[in-house]
Every structure is written in C-alpha cells, then in structure tokens.
Amino acid sequence: MLDSDIHEDTQMDCTTEEILNSLQNLIARAAALSRYLWPARDGKNQEHKRRAEQLCQAFSVTDESPLKDRELRNCMEHFDERLDHYLSKLIIGHIIPSYVGHVPEQFEVPQHVFRAYFVDIGTFAILGTRYKILPIVDEISRLHSILLRCNTEGCRLPRGSSHA
C-alpha cells in the first residue's frame, strides 16, 4: 500500500512489528510459491520440472512473474546465512531494527535498517535488500482468483496459455 492510498479518516491500529511481520510473511509465502513454479532441481525423471511447467502453463505464469526472483526466494530460504553475512560486516552508524514510514533522508552517518517498509515507494527492505510489494501482491492475488475459480469448477487446473 502506498502512502497515497491511505485515506485521512482511516485509522491504522497496527504496530510497526505487526506490519513488518506481515510483509515478511508475504515474502515467505511468495518464496514458497516460487519453489513450486521454478524448482531448484529438475528431479528424478524430470518430475519437478514437468510439474512446474504444468503449473506455469495452467496459471499463465511467465518468467516475468515477480515470483521468479531468485533473490526473493533466497531471502527467506537462506535467511540465517544472510543474517550471518550481514552481521559479519563492520557496521558503523545508526542501526534501526524496524521502521515503517517514508524513505529516510541520507545523512553523513550511515543508516542500517534491519527491516523496513517504505510507504512512499511501496517497498519492503530486509537486511539491505528491497522488494516492491505491489507486484508480488498482484501476482499472488491473480493466482488466488484462478484457484478460487478452479475450486468452483470441479477442482481441475485451468488450461492456461503457453508461457515464456
């Protein structure tokens, strides 16, 4: 949600941690979907590859999908390693564990934001890596709509167009 999407009369009762936890959970779910659509390995007898191709075709998912971003997947799957690497660097400056608001101004003293959501640009940041949230939400919502329709039409995968 961008800052401009918030109406003045809307009261926001979520804490910074609740917002960031929800966004991190969204990224984790996107990473899980990515594993189904683009498996790390083809599998014995190409079973993983065939499954992924069938799902991509059924749901008209292309290689341009924001879910294909390998960095997005690695962010969640290898979070412990990324945290070790992040903390192994010499960190000098202001350390901000969690933040929700506009992108902060840059000063002479560096700022290190562990987790953040920048409302003015619709971006979630974790350990220095940023993800545009709206394209991810749009793709998950699109897939969800297809699955709901599938559920009402006999629980069969749709026959999607071929994908890139």
Stockholm file with secondary structure:
# STOCKHOLM 1.0

chainA/1-164         MLDSDIHEDTQMDCTTEEILNSLQNLIARAAALSRYLWPARDGKNQEHKRRAEQLCQAFSVTDESPLKDRELRNCMEHFDERLDHYLSKLIIGHIIPSYVGHVPEQFEVPQHVFRAYFVDIGTFAILGTRYKILPIVDEISRLHSILLRCNTEGCRLPRGSSHA
#=GR chainA/1-164 SS CCGGGSCTTCCCCCCHHHHHHHHHHHHHHHHHHHHHHSCSSCCGGGHHHHHHHHHHHHTTCCTTCGGGCHHHHHHHHTHHHHHHHHHHSCCCSEEEEEEEESCCCCCSSCEEEEEEEETTTTEEEETTEEEEHHHHHHHHHHHHHHHHHHHHTTSCCCCCCCCC
#=GC SS_cons         CCGGGSCTTCCCCCCHHHHHHHHHHHHHHHHHHHHHHSCSSCCGGGHHHHHHHHHHHHTTCCTTCGGGCHHHHHHHHTHHHHHHHHHHSCCCSEEEEEEEESCCCCCSSCEEEEEEEETTTTEEEETTEEEEHHHHHHHHHHHHHHHHHHHHTTSCCCCCCCCC
//
